[in-house]
């Protein structure tokens, strides 16, 4: 997800997406620990997207 897309979201949508991405990240980490993923870069992409969402929320003051 690009920062331009994130900036166009409202705060409620940002929080909702952040919660969804955190759940997906946790499940990816667990499944990768059990059996290696075909594309482990997905974990890194997910972590960066979570960081982008959190950065935007912090910049907005929430």
N, C-alpha and C positions, 0 to 999 in steps of 0.2 A: 504494500500500500504506500502510495506516494504522499509526501507532506502536503502537496496541494489538495489532495483528496481529504486529508485529515483536517486541514484548516477550514474546509467548507462544512464540516459537521458541527452540530450544536453540542453542548456539554453533555446532555443526556445520552446522545448517540455515542459520543466518545467513551463515556463510562460503560455503556453497554458493550461496545466493541472491545474495550479493554478487558472486561470480564470474560468475554467469549474467547479472546486470544489467549488469556492466561490459562483457561481450562484446556484449550487445544494444546498449548505448550506443555502443560503437565502430562497430558496423555501421550504426546509425542516423546517426551523424555522417558516415560515409563516403558513405552513400547520399544524404544531404542535400546533401553537397558536389557530387555528380555531378548529381543531379536534385532539385530542391526537393520536400520532403515535402508531402503534402496537409495534414497537421496538424503544423507544426513545434513546437507546444507539447508534443508527446510527448517531445522531447529534454529539455526543461526538467523535465518530470515524472520522467523516468528519472534525471536528475541529482539531483533532490531525494530520490528513493527511495534512490539509492546513498548519499547523505549521511546519511539516516536509519539505514540499515543500519550504516554505519561508526560513527555516533554510538553506537548501541546496543552494538556490539562494544567500542568504547573504554570505555564506561561499565562494562562487565562485566570489563574488565581484560585483554582479549585483542586 
